[in-house]
Amino acid sequence: MKKSLLSLAILVATAALPAAAQRLPATPKRVVTDTYFGKKVVDNYRWLEDTNSPEVQAWFKAQGDYTTQTLDQIPGRDKLIQTFEEYDKLLAVRYGEIKQRGNRYFYRRTLPNEKVGKLYMRDGKAGPEKLLFDPVAYNKQKSFALTAFTPSPDGQLMVVGLQEGGAELSTLRIMSVATKAFRPESIPAVFGGAVDWLPDNSGFLYTPQNSADPKDPKGNLDTKGRLHRLGTAPTADPDLFSRAKNPAMGIRPDQYPIMYFSADRAQLYGELSSVDRRSNSWVATPAEVGKPKIAWKRLAVPTDSVYAYYKIGGKLYLHSVKGAPNGRVLVTDAAAPSPATAAVLLPESPQNITRFVATKDYLFVVLSDGINEKIRQYSPATKQWADVPLPSKGTVGIEPYDASSSNEALIYTTSWNDPGKLYDYSPASRKLALSAFHVPMNYPGVADLVVEELEVPSHDGTMVPLSLVYRKDLKKDGNAVCFMTGYGAYGVSATPYFSRRNLALLNQGVVLAETHPRGGSEKGQKWYRAGYQVTKPNTWKDFIACGEYLVKNQYTSPQRLIGEGTSAGGILIGRAITERPDLFAAAISNVSCSNALRMENSPNGPVNVPEFGSVKDSAQCMALYEMDAFQHVVPGTKYPAVLCVGGMNDPRVIVWQPGKFAAALQSASASGKPVLMQVNYDNGHFTEDKKVAFRNFANMYAFALWQAGHPNFQPAATAVK
């Protein structure tokens, strides 16, 4: 009887708003037919791609307004925001991006009552704090956040990157550390605010976008690596590294030409940055910066499969996956680097190299078995490898305070049920000590969490890792709500991490399932390439297999299973629900790539061709069609409840990608369950603004928990019409 009543409650809940959802006017279908290598493809909502059209803007506003009205009525949503805020207050202060210059330490600090972080400094780690910059006070009429900060080598000047409205395109300002005053220069449209200072502190290298408009289709094509000299007009900053400047290099329009110096400032590197992790790079002497044209020498070509490199003394150390899918470390002469003839310093092992870092005199590699990580260090002076002593299992990381002058590093540890710790580490003594920047964390319910690390069979028999976190009082009877998430792209691995937002779900009895589908690098380069372009279907099929395992073993049921995918994970969740709509109660398609066949026609599409493929290639085009959730929506299908989310300031995934998917599902679904389109006007792909972030995640979670029948999120019976 209890199970029957529960099923009835789910039916009542999911029937509550679809009737009201009919009040949204039907989205007009305006058929456009394309032919790709003989295959005809119909697009009913191509017109939604014109985000400058008043009609399209009105459509998104109507969708967003209706979604907001709907989400505002869900019981438990505001309580979820309150829980996020309460957990946030339990961390007395949050430190981030700690950078050392001499005896000065610069860092971002965020207090619980602050929406965004401020820039501080200390003279010495234990010295008194000094506020350098408050982005909120910078302009109280607008909502600014600090995207990045880069101190000059002498620590006297600071480049800060400022963003507005959640956009990642930053305006650069130059500040005097002593006076906190800004110089007159202002440089717009720099992605992430990234720069590298000249060794003599007289200026910096940077690569701006062509436009500050994230919707500009030419904004990130044919960008140029530029030099800014202090006191000069940014409009006159010379082009040092670009397709126009270096026509013989074969630079593609979608590649970002970036420049930076080795930590010892003895070499200048030019790198063609893209989503392809394989280095495409050149090297020169710093003196070349002042010349009309830099005399570049080849460092690595993509077929060398070098992921990263660091110079220590006269040697260049390379992280390479060529002939070694799990990665190995090579060493070559820094003055005349040759990956092809480099000596093997650390052979490939069963563990995957996930990070590669250097301090002034030491090299570090982070090795992973797919879940747990360890750190090994190498001393060029003694030519010896050694393990870094770590106090716990899970995810670990290491960041140098200042690789140009110090060997001291910051090590962090965390896991699914461990908020983590920060340690100062001396590689010479191999000693760890709690850092002055570590803040004790104690959250409710953590001690009651259970972690299971499993492997489940996928559609082709491949064993796929699955991480489960839940309260120890879980009853495996199929009645628990399960929040299952996945990504599986760009070789990004879902390593264990602690999340206060996840804890808010876990403490309400939700099972958290983190999938590790092919397309990530949990099992090395082979795992990544098995979910890439023509093999991409493995990504969503692995995700489906994890859901089937959870149902079969009664962690949850199809009436209780929530699926979520963000960004490139939109391919995963979109194709999972179009292939197996019966498996899910609800889905969250967050800032999602949902129309892969048309991604190349969006501003950030060309730069992602190396990852997903191009419609200009027959095999890749058909693979893109398979990835395209929008193109696999079938009228009359009983789809789960779906919340699509898009950001109007998103420079990575343009808002019409999730928008078209929402329109197609609203028209096609026969389940009677709601399909909503949340539109964020104060957010991009993500945001640092805690108030905005808490609201966004509470909206997504509340919608999904409502539709999965969680008792704390069900509308009153009187709401059913």
N, C-alpha and C positions, 0 to 999 in steps of 0.2 A: 504493500500500500504506500509506503514512504516513497518508493521509487516512482510509482505512478503519479503521486502528488507532485513530486519534483518535476517530472516530465510535463505535467499540466502547467506548472509555474513557468517553465521555459516557454511553452507555447503562448501563454498569456503575455509574457514579457516581450517576446519577439513579434507578437501581433499588435503591440500597443501603438507603435508609431508608423509602420508602413502605410496604414490608411491615411494618416495625416500627411505622409510624404507625397501623396498624390497631389497635394496643393502646389507642389513645385511644378511649374509648367514644363511640359515635355520639351526636351532639347531637339530642335529641328535637325533632321537628317538631310544633308546636302551631299549627294553621292559624288565621290571622286574615285575613278578607277585607274590604278597604275598597273603596268605590266613589267614584271621583273623576270628576265630570262625565260619568257614564255608563260609565267604564272601570273594570272590576273588577281589583283588584290583590291578589294573595295574598302574605302575609308569614308564613313558617313559623317565624320566630325572633323574633317580637315580644317574647316573654317574656324575652329577654336584655337588654332595655332597662331592666329593674328592677334597677339595680346595688345596691340596698339589700337585695335578696333573698339569703338565705344560699345558695340553690341557684345563683343566678347568680354569686355570689362564688366558690363552689366550682368552677363551670365555668371561670371565668377563671383560677383558681389552677391547676387541672389542665392547662389549655392552656399556661399560662406555664411550669409546671414541666417539662412534656414538651418544650417548645421549648428551654428552657435545657439540658436533658440532651442534646438532639440537637445543638444548636449547640456545646456544649462538646466534642463529639467530632470536630468538623471540623478536620482538619490545616490549619495556616496561620492559624487565627483568633487564637491567642495571639501568634503572630509579628507579625500585623497590629497588635495592641495595642502590642506592643513598638516597632514602627516608628513609630506615632503618638507614643509617648513620646519616642523618640529625636529625631524631627523637632521636637517641642515644645521639647526642651532646646537646640536650635540657635538659638532665639530667647532671648537672655539674659534679657530682661525684656519684658513686654508692658504698654504703657500704654493707657488708654482713658478716654473721657469727660472730657477735660481742661477745667476750668472756672476762670475767673479772677475774682477779686474784689479790686480794688485791685492790690497787688503780690503777692497770694497766689494760688497755683495749686493746685487740688484735683484729684485724679485717682485712678483705679483702677489698681493695679499688681499684676501676677500674675507670679510666678516659676515656672520649670519644675517645681519640686517642690511647688507649691501647687495644690490642687484648685480653689480659687476665689480671686478677687481680694480685695485689701485696700485700704482707703482711706488715701491719703497726701496730704500737702501740702508745698509749698515756699514760702519767701519769696523771690520772684524765680525765674525759670526755671532758673537755674544754682545755686540755693541748696540747702543740705542737705535731704535728705528727712526728714520726720517722719511716723511712723505715727500715724494718727488712730483707725482702727477695723479690727479683725480679726473678721470674722463667725464664724470657727471658734472663736476664744477666747470669743466672746460667750456661747455655751452649748455646752460640749463634749459634752453628752449628746444634742444634736440636730444635724442637718445644716442649717446656715443658710448663705445666700448673700446678697450685697448686690445688690438689684435696681436701686436708684437712689440717688442722693445729690444734694441740692440745698442749696448754701450760701445763707445769707441775703445780702441786698444789701451789708451791711457786712462780711461774711466772718467774723462772730463766732459764728454758730450754724449748725447743719447738720441737715437732715432726712434720715435714712437710711431706706431701705425694705429690709426683711428678708423673705426667703422661706424656706420650709422644704420639703424634699422635691421641689424642682423646680417647685412651684406658682408661678404668676405673681401671685397675690394676696398683697400684702405687708402687713406690719405696720410702721407709721411710728413711729420714735423720734426724739426731738429731742436733739441733743448740743451741748454747749459746746465750741467748737474749742480754747479755752485750756486747759480742764481735762480734756477728753475724757469728762466725766461726762454721763450722760443725765438729762434732766428726767423727772418721774414719768409724764407722759402717754404712752399707748400707743394707737395708732389702728389697728384691724385692717381687713383686706379692701379694700385700696386697690390697684387694678389697676396693676401696674408701678411702684408707689411714687411716682407723679407728683404734684407740688405746685407752687404758685407763691407766693412770699413776698409779703407786703404791703410797700409801699415803705418803711414805717417800722420794719421788722423785728419787728413785734409779733405776728405770726401768719402764717397762710398759707391759701390756698384749695386745696380738694381735692374729689374726687368718689369716695366709697367705694362698694363694692358693698353689697348688703343682707345678704350672708352670706359667710362665709369658706369655705363648702363649694362647690367648683367644680361639684358635681352638683346644686346647688339650682336648680330651674327658674325661680325668681323672683329669683335672686341678682343679676342684672344688668338687671332691669326696673324702671322708675320710680326710677332712681337720682337722687340729689340733690347739687347743687353746694353744698358747705358751707364755712363759715369757722371756722377754729380760732384762737382767741386764746391765746397762751402763758399757762400757769398756770390755765387753765379746764378743766373736765371735758369730754372729747371727746363724751360722751353728750349734752351740752347744746349742741353746736355747731349754730348756726342754719342753716337751709335758705335759701340766697340765690337759687338758680336751679334750677327743676324744673318738672315738669308740675303738681304740686300748688301751687307758689308762683306760677306764671305760666300759668294756665289759658287765657288768650287767645292764647298763642303757638302753640298747636297742636302741642305736643311729643308725640311718640309714646313709648309705654312703652320701646321698644328703643333710643332715642337717649340718649347720655350727655351731660348738661349739664355742660360744663367751663368754667372761668373762668381767665383769665390776663391779665397786664398787658403793655402794649407795652414794648419794651426801655427806653424813657426813663421808664417808669412814669407817663406822662401820660394814658394811656387804659386802661380796663378792657374786656376783650372777653368775651362769652358766646358759646360755640360749641356747637351740637348735633352732637356727634361721632358718626359712624357709618362703616360701610364705604363709603358714598357719599362720594367725595372732594370733592364740591361743597360749598362753605361755606354753612352755615345759621347766620348770626351776627348779633350785636347789639353795640353799643358804648355805654359809659357813662363817667362820670368816676370816678376812684378814690374820691372823697369819698362816692360813693353806697354804698360797702361798709358804712358805719356806719349806714345808714338802714334802717327796717323793710322797705322794698321798693325795689329798684333801679329807677331810671327808665331803662330800656333804650331805645335808638334803633336802628332797623334799619341793619345794615351790608351784608349780602348775603343774597339768597335763593338756593336751589339753581338756579333757572333763570338766574341770573347766571353760573353755571359758573365761579366763582372757586375756585381750588385753594389759594391761600395769599395772605397780605397782610402787609406790614411798614410800619411808620410810621417815617419819617425827617423830622425837623423838622415842618413843618406839612402834609406830604403823606403820603398813603397809597398805597402801590404794590401793585398786584394782579397775580397770575398768573392769567390767565383763558383758558379754552378755548372760550368762546362764539363761534361763527362762526370759530374758529381751532383746528382739531383738534390742531395741533402746539404750540399755546400762544402767547400774546403777553403783553406787559407793559403794563398800564394805570396811569394815575395820576389820583388824585382828591383832593379836599380832605379832610384827616383829620378836621376838625371836623364836616363834613357829607358823609360819603362817599356817592357815588352811582355804583356800577358801570355803570349804564345810560348815564350821560353822561360817564364817565371818558375822558380823552384817551389815545390810543395812544402809548406811549413806545417800545416795541420791537415792530414788526410780526411777524406769523407768518412763519416761514422754513421751508425744507425740513427743517431740523433740529428735533427735538422738545425742548421744555423739560422736563428731568427733575428739576431742583432749583431752588429759589428761596430765596435767603439774603440777610441784611442784617447789616452791622456798624453801628457808630454813625453813620457818614456815607456809607456806600457800599452799593450794591445789587449783587447777583451773580446771574447765571443760568448754569446748566449746560445746555449744548446737546448733543444726541446725534444721531448718524446711525444709531442702532440698536445700534452696537457701540462706537465711539470717541466720547469726549466732550471738550468744551472749555468754558472758563469765560470769560464776558464780565462786565465790571464797569461800573457807571454811577455817576457823581458828580453828585448834585443841585446841587452848588456850581458846577461848570463846565458841567453839562448835556451831558456827553460820555460816549459808550460807548468802551470799549477792551478789547482781548483780554488775558487774563492769560497771561503766558508760561509754557508748560508744557514740561517736558523729555522727556515720553514720551507715547505713545498708550495708549488703553485707558480704564479707568474713573477718573474724578477726582471729588473732593469737596472741599467747603470748609465749615469750621465756625468761627464766631467764638469767640474766647476769652471775650469779655464784650461783647456788643453794646450794653450800656447805657453803657459808658464808653470803649471802645477800638475801633480799626479793624483791629487786628492779627487775623489769622485763621490757622488751621491748614489747609493743603492736603495732601491725600493722593492718591497715584497708585498704581494696581495694574493687573494684567492677568492673563490665563490663565497666562502663563509669566514673570511679574514679581512677586516678593513685595511690591514697593512701597516707597515712601519717604514720609516726613512732612516737610513744609516749613513754615516760618513765612513769612507773606506780608504785605507792606506795600502796600496799594492806592495810597497816595500816591506811592511811588517805583516801584511795580510790580516789586519785587525779591523773589525767592525765596531763602531760605537754609535749609539743612538744620536741622530743629528740634532743640532740646535733647532732645525726646522721641522722636526717630528712633533706632531701634536697627538696626544693620546685620544683614542676613539673608543667609545663604548655605546653600542646600539642595542635596543631591546630585541630579544628573540634570536640573536645570533647564536647563542649557545644551544638553541634547540634545532638548529638546521642540520640536515643530513645531506651529504654529497655522494652521488653515485656517478662513476665514470664507466660508461658502457660502450660496447660496439654492437651495432645492429646490422643485419643483412639488408642490402639495398636490392633494387630490381634485378641487378646482374650478379648478385652474390657477393659483391664487394662489401667489406665490413666498414661501417661508417661510425666514427666516434659520436657519442651523445652524452652530454653532461646534464645531470639532473640535480636540482636543489629543491628541498622541500622540508617542511616541519616534521619532526620525528613522530608526531602523532597522526601522520597520514594513514588513512585507510584505503587500501588499494581495492576499491569496489567500483571504480568507474565514475564516481560522483564528484571527484575533485575537478575544479577548473584548472586547466593547464595552459600556460602562456609559452608557446613554442616560437623561437626566433631563429633566424639564420641569415647568412650573408653570401659567402661562397663566391668571391670575385677578387680580382687583382692580386691573388696570392695572399690575401689578408687572413690571418688565423684568428679564431675566436679563443684566445687564451683566457684562463680564469681571471676574473676581476670582481671586485666587490662594488655593489651599486646600492645606494640608499633607496633609489626608486624601486629596484627589484625587491628590496627588503619590505617595502610597503605592501607589495603583493604577497610575498611569502608569509608575512605575519597575518594575512587574511586567509591563509590556507591554500593559496594558489601554488601549483607546482610550476617551477621554472625549468624549461627545457632549452638548453643551448645546443643547437645542432652544429656539426662540423662538416658540411657537405664539400664535395669536390669543387674546386675553384678557389678554395683557401690553400694554405700551405701547411696544415697540421701534420701531413706526412711527406713534406718536402715538395720539390719542384714537380714531380710526377703527379702528385695530388692536385696541384694547381692546374696543370695542363689537361687533367682529366675532366675539368669543368670550365673549358675555355673554348670560345668560338664554336666549332662544329661539335665539340663534346659537351657543350653547355647543358643539354638536357639532364646530364647526371646531377647537376646542382639541385634542380627542383625535385628530381626523382629521389635523391638521397633524403631531401626534406620530407617528402611524402612517406618514405620508408620509416623515418623516425616517428612520424605521427601514427602510422599503422602499428608500430611496436608499442607505443604508449597506450593505444586503445586495446590492443591484444592482451597486454599485461595489466590492464585495468588501473593504470595510473589516472586515466581519464576516459572520456567517451567522445564520439563525434558531436554530441550535443553540448560538450563542455570544452572542446579544443579550440584554442585561439591560435592563429598563425600570424606572424609579423615579419615584415621585411622592409628595410630602409635603403634608399638610394639604389645602388646596383642590386641590393637585396629585393628590390621591387620585381625584378625578373623572377626570382625565387618564389615570392609569395603570389605574384600574379599568375604564373604558370601552374603553381600548385593548386590554386583554387579553380582555375579553368580546366585542369586535368582531373582533379578529384574534389569537386565542390561538395560532395557528400561527406567528406572527412572532417570538415571544419564547421564550427558554429559561427565563428566570426573571423575576420581578417583585417589587418591594418596594413595599408599600402602607403608607406610614409615617404614623402619626397621621392617618389619612386620612378625608376625607369620602367614604364609600363607599355611604351609604344616603341620597341627597340628598332623596328624597321624605319622609323622616322627620326631616331635619335641623331643621326648624322646631319639632319636638317635643323638642329637646335644649336644655339651658340657654343655649347660645350661638347657638342657631338663629335666634331672632327678629331679632337684630342683623344677621344676614347676609342677610335677605330682600332688601334693596336690591341686593345683588350677584347672587344666584341666583334670586330670585323666591319666590312664596308659593303654597301649594296652594289658597289661597282664590281665586286668579285662574285662569281656565280655561287660558289660553295659557301662563302661567308654570308651572302645575301639570303640563301635558304636557311642558314643557321640563325640569322637575325629574325627571320619569319617565325622560326620555331620558338625563339625567346620572347616573341611579342605577345604579351598577355592581352592587349587590346584586340589584336587580330584573332584571338582564340575565344572571344566571348560569343556564345551561341544563344540566339533567342529561344526562349521557352525553357531554359535550364534553371533548376532550383539552386541558385547560388547562395552562399552564406551571407550574413550581414557583412558589409564592407565599409570601412572608413578610409577614404583616400585623403591624403594630406599634401598640400603644395605650398611653397613659399613664393610670394611675389618678388622677393629680392634674391631668389636662389640663383647663384651663378653656375651651379653644377648640374642640376636637373630642372629644366624650365617647367613652369607651373602647368603648362598644357599637357605634359606627359601624364601625371595622375588625373588631370581634368578630363581628358578624353576617355580614359579607362572608366572613370566614374559615370560619364555620360552613357557609355556603352552598356555598363552593368545596370544602370537605372532603367534603360529601355528593355533590356533582355531578360532580367531575372524574373522567374516565375515563382519564387519561394515566398514572396510577400514580406521578406526581411528588408530592412532599410539599407540603402546605399547612399552614403553621405560624402560630401566633398568639403573638407575643412580648408579654408584659405587663410594663410598667415600673411598679414601685411606688415607686421613688425618683426619679421623673422626671415632668414634665408634658408640655407640648407640645415643650419643649426644656429644657436645663439648662446652667448655667455650670460645674457640677462636671465637671472634665475627666476624672476617673476614670470617672464614669458615662457621659459622652459618648463616650469612647474605646471603652468596652465595647459601647455601643449600636451605634455605627457599624461596629465590627469584626464584630459579630454579623450585621448586615445585609449587609455586603460579603462576608463569608466564606460565608454561605448562598448568595448569588447567584453568586459565583465557583465554588463547588462545583458548583452546578447547571448552570453554563455551561461546565463542563469544564476550568477552569483547572488546570494540572498541580500547582500548589502547594497546592491545596485539596481534593485527592481522597483519600477514605478508603482505607485499606489493603484489599487484596482479601479479607482475612480478615473484614472488617466486613460483607461482603455475605452475607446469609442467605436 
